[in-house]
Amino acid sequence: MMFWLFLLAQHVAVLSGQQSGFLPLHSATAYPVPNITFTTATGRSLGESLTFNCTVDVLDGLYNINVNISIKKNERLVASATGTGDTTAMITIDSLRVSDAGDYQCIVNITQPDIDYEFNGIESTKVILTLPTPSVVVEYNATRHLVDGKLAEGQFLDIICIADISQYIDTSVSITMSWRRDNTVLTNGSDFTISPPVMTNNQYIGVLHINSLRDERDNGASYNCSVSVTPNTPFIIAGNDNSSAVTFTVARFDINHVDISICIPSVPVAGDLFNLSCVIVVPPNFVKSLTSVRWTCDLEASQDVTSENNDATLVPVVRNGNIFTSVLMLDPVKTTDARRYYCQATILVFGSVDRTDKDISVQISSPSVSIVADPPTGPIYESTGYSLTCTARVNTTIVNTPVTASVVWTDPRGNVIPTNDARRQVIPPTGDNNYFVSMLLFQPIDTGRNNDEGTYTCQMIIDSGNSLIASSQPTNATLAVTLESLPLMTVNFSSVGSIEVGQSLTITCTIETVERLVVTPLITFMKMNDTEVLPNLNMQYTITTDDTGSITNYTLILDPVRFEDAGMYACMAEFNVTGFNNTNDPNTATYDYQEASDVFNLILDFPPVVVTMSKEHDDRLYAGTSFFIKCDILLDPLVTIPVTVTNQWTRDDTNVPMGSSDATITESLNVISALHFSATLMFYPLDNADDSGMYTCNVEVTAPNSYIYIKNPSSNANITITVIATPRPAVEIVTMGMAKLGEEYMLNCTVTVVDRLIVSPIMLWTKKSANNVISIPPVLKNVSKVKSSLNLIFRSLNTSDAGLYTCEASINVIQISVVTRSNEFSSIVLQIPIPFANISQSRISNFLAGSNLILTCDISVDPNVDTPFTVNLTWNMTDQQIMNNSDMGNNGHPDSMMLADTDRVNISSIKMRSGFNEYKSTVNFTTLSSTEDSGTYTCIVTIVPAIAYEYQYVMTSDTIYVNSSFTVTDLTIGGLSASPDSFLGLETSCLDSNPYDNFTLTCTATKPTIVIPNLVVAWTHNGTIVTGAVTTTHMVENTTTTTVTNALSFSNSRSSDSGTYRCTASIAIPDSTNITTNEESTVTIRSQSLPVPATNVTATPGATTAALSFIIPNIAYTPETYSVKYTGAILQTTEATSIIKKSSSNISAINTEFMIMLTGLEEDNTYAYTVDSINCLGTTSTAEMSFRTLPTLPAASPMDCANITFLPSNVTLTWIAPALRDQNGAPVGYNLTCINNNGVSVNKLNATQTSMSTSFTITDVMPFTAYTCDLSFINVIGQGPSTQCTFQTARNLSYDSPKNFTSIPDQKSVLFSWMKPTSTNRVIISYNLTVTNLDESKLVTFIIELNSDERKTHKIVDGFSPYQNYTASVSASTINGAGPVAITEGRTLPDLPSSPHLIVTPVAINGLTIAYTVPVLNETTINVTWSPPSHPNGDITGFIVRIATDAITSSNNVAFAHGKALYTLIYGGLKARVPYYISVVAVNQVGVKNSATAIAFTKADSSVTVSPSNVQAMRIGDTIVLSWDPVTLEEAKGFFVYSIRLTPHDGSSSSASRQTNTRTTSAAYDTTSVNITDTKPQLAYTVSISVLLLTHVGLIEGPAFYISLTMSPTDGGSTDQGDAVLTIVMVVSMLIIILLLVVVCIIIVALHRKKFKKCKISRTNEGYSLMAITHASVAQNNVERINEYLYEPTNDEAVLQEEEETPVVGDSVDVIPIASCSPVYDTSPITGPDPSLNQGENERRENEEYENML
């Protein structure tokens, strides 16, 4: 833009004389005025140069002149020039700036000194500049804002407006930037924040911050920035404004803009603080906050986590940019927290909710495990019961779900103690969720055969059945156990008590053993001289055992000791520990035996005689009282022999009594029983003259001479007494009660004498009062042995009871001539109590001047005052006595005061009331005075007794002061009101003016009814009294006020009625201040006038309505009505009138706002209107105004939507816009949304089309898919109703893979399943399924034809083996080809494993392989070596190795180690001559199946004593069938075969010949019959069978059993009788030999077992071991498949036994090589043995043990 320079030149003419502004100083001669020219040139815009030329043209006639030119700008010199003729002053501005604008003056001074000439002239010009139009650029940076390439709702956006102004503007200017969205001016508010422009150099930058983008508001909207530059200095003209705009697209916010996820860093352990983080990612620069984030545990979100879990805390959401993080803190985390959690985020402003969920696993925290021993301390001895208690404590605060516990006890050698161990019993864990307890019980603990010493480990694991709750980590606790040998048992006697006859004696035999000995000692307690055991002695005894069972006390209680108890006592104990629970279990026998004994001798003394002295009492002894002394003689109850008892009394060694001098003393001796005697010395009474002294009781016991063992047959005892003279009686008067009138009172006279006095005292009461002494009869008398009392009781004290009282007592004892007396005094003094006085008021409140009041003083004297008295009463007012005027002269006191008005106030004299001793006095105020009567009034009362009683015992009462205060106040006229306080009325004119043209003024006042003077109410108008209607409401029942009303009524209003009305209320009270008050009311009567026009008229248009609001400044006259007249729109050209609004009923209302709603308008149309105000005098209208209705949503949808293309991946839709009248606003574009028939929206089709084009190409559709589209028209308001158009795309290749491709394997096949692809593009005709067996590298492809429209397809693929890995892929094919594939993988299910390969060596005897054995290292140790099975069929977790005999089976669990080829178990602790059955079985996750077996002898027996029994033979043709009962390996004590010899009886007498013809064969040890073929029926045979034992020195044959067979009956030949006889003889001989052998064996076995019981068997060589099973993670690979019943060699030195489906080693031995390792018994060809008979039982045991192990 260019600045234009406007130069306004003002030329000032130079005039001569008085009229010229430029006057020569001396003008005698007239000279021409010089010509001054002030011009500008060149400058046309800012930045260009501008030249000012001020030229003075001096005309002719002047010479020798001086010309001075000055150019000034705003009074500042900017250039000057001087000359002597025509002169020019010039100034050039090189670059024109705004500051160069202003008022320029050229000032010229010309002088001519010769002629005294001077000329002054001024020429002015103004430089006024117009500011250039600024350049404006509007832009926004959306680089980091875009979501899928677009701005999104909820984001903030800064729109920058950049305005550049010229650099030549160097003065102050004001830059104004205004923003508009479309045609709406924007201001700061909740939606926008406008930052004022900030200048940098000559550039101004302003920012419009859109707080939150909205689709319906901002999408397609034009944001315009308009910039205006306003000069702040004069001579500058503002240039043109400039503006620029930007339009952008805003996508509607949807849930796809939010990404939500739950972050779980690790599996928490119960008790930890654990945070679950829900991360919500919103679009960049998203300004809306999350309305809420809820954590729930169910999809319905019925309850928040924090509501049901007190330990859950929801941390406030933290926002970091566009990432919101909600943290659910579980402190602590508990096992109940293991569940599924849902995080739900809500952005309410968009109605958007998104959620996600995740399962949380919680690991159970490790328990606190401890082991406690029982006993906990001290040595642990063998043969005792011992237990270890393992306690696992679980923190149930955090582990608050049901849990169980498992335990593993490990012995010091690392072996796991099985639960079926008989001696070491494992108690499984028991308890609740808080703690679990497992015990290991030793019954007994041993150091002999079983070395139980060492460290034991208890391992606890806490588990839960919940898949989301992980088991705790194994927690161990250990305890070291140290054992000691069993100490010796001890037996000791002890005694407590006396050994004298008749005394108590306890004899105790203490047997002490160690605690928890598993057997109870056998104890014998007996008396030796009677040879009787304790139960037969007929004596009291007890048997006690301490808590530990280690100490047993046999206690014999002799109480009392008798003569027959003397003798010798013996105690013996023994025990024999023979096994668990005292059984003969050889597995737990310890064979500890001990015995001990002790004796005790009891020798008795005869008991002594017991003599005791006693007195009747221990009190002090007085003369005149009775007394006796007693002597008791006691013999021991056990003394049953006859005795004689005598006694003698002495006083100071002199016998008593002694004749008449002791007439008051008597004695006696009484036999209480055979053992108890009593002697008594009686005194009646005591005499202090001669009864004092020491008295002795001498006792002698005489027994028959035959009882010489009594060593102390006599005894004595003594006692001393002192007698004191009889004391005087003690007299005491005690008062009971308070000496007050009306109280109960008693005088108690108590006379006290010594105890046991044989006489009673004499008592008397007297009273002295008013100089008289009288006797008082007692009210109550009580006499006892010690005290006597005489009471005077006063039920209620009166004044007449006052006086002095005396009590006298005397004693006379005739036997000892004692006489004594005593007395005591007591007085009763009574004071008259303070009388009751009270001042009552006739009224308790409202002490108003002019009202009446009576004060009454009531006096009550105690009724118990029954003697004469006087009542003294005075009245005081404020501490000064008052009295009547008449009393003032006679009884006046200097300080007394007289009341002011005796007619108004009166004081009465004292008067008696109706009651006894009741009086009163009154003060009567007929009229209260506020100036005289206020104060405190006191009633002073004193009761004075009569003179006769006042002297000594009746006292004057205290004075009572009773106050009553009141304050008399002036009354206030209440309720004064003038209504109305103001009235705006109208002159009577129109009918509508009613009720404003009449009024009534009412004045009301009240006074208390108790006030006697009258209340006067009056009206004045502008100071003049006016008369109204006066009414008075007098007091009625329950009314305390009197109301007076004065009313003025005006029926027709006139202007003269206006003015001020005053209401005055007054009361005149005598002797008090008058009371007056008033109230005013203002009345204004308004003249008639037309309505006032409406103001502040505003229109708020809607789409079809408009709200017109306006203000009525005031109501001119009578109530008015208002309406709106309007016209507009094409269809509304006729003027219409709105509804009518009425004015307020209050004509004084001002600035009342009204609103009238216009309806039925057309959208987006302009209306003209006026507001009319109407009253009864006419109408007033506003000027015509206008408004425009708003556009609204379109009313119709686009029409004729159709697809004009048919392609697989894109379509073009066309349509026709809705009718113009249905568009309801300026068009914006269209909205098109399409979904296919499966309800899936097509991406990139939900954008708003911002052009008015009626076609659109969709490029993101799927082939062969039907679509339904919703198309709607959008105007400036929003989207209208939609119309639907449908189309289907062309076919194409399937680009989606089958869905939900899954596999369900079993052991040998896999079921594959899948769903049809979501997007098929066309019809699916088949599926291609490819399956790969990864373990066999075998691939199979299946083509599955699709003959139906089923959505799910299944295919079973066979040919797998258990636990094989596989992968599979499937794709869908259309006629165009195959689509993408879906992939799955898996593994077939595991199965039972085949048997391991056990390294064995064949055992062969005479070429017959009878068994397989393992290498023997020595006589106690074998080597069991094996390799994993060829077909593990799962993950091998370990091996079970069993070493079994016929009585004991020991299981050893060996963990599996991946990659390990051979496993070895060196097993020790074995015995020679015992067969051990070895089996090895593999364990996988399924279980166990076949085992590899072997039999081993560490060393065979060196002799054979057994032979087959029950041998029978039978001939069938040429076959002899031989059967027998088998011999076991345990009986043979080594490997053996049966050696069978068949010798024919062919008639040869040569033994050599018979041996040559003898046939020998062998049968395996587990064979019970053989068939011998090819015999000759015509020959007789002798068959022998024996055991051929394989030993380390060779083969040893045992005794043979013979049986003879005659020739076959079918032969028909003769029978040799001699052979038959020989056969019978041999058979009988063999039977006898066998019988003898059986008897000898039985004897040997019995002797051996008896000897075995007495021996201790050491177990130090026992080598059982137990290892934990660990899980292998990798299956056995590269398994070579072999045929059944075949064995494969593993190396050159051993044979690996293979069992796949074979129960016994050796089912087929054709290809078994002979191992070269020892022992090699035979290298003859191997024949096949029969299967082992024990194999089935072994397999059953293996399965049971494995199940127990699991």
Disulfide bonds with the S-S distance in Angstrom:
Cys54-Cys106 1.45
Cys161-Cys225 2.06
Cys278-Cys343 1.97
Cys390-Cys458 2.05
Cys509-Cys571 1.94
Cys631-Cys697 2.12
Cys749-Cys807 1.78
Cys857-Cys939 2.01
Cys990-Cys1176 2.32
Cys1003-Cys1063 1.54
Cys1201-Cys1285 2.26
Cys1234-Cys1269 1.98
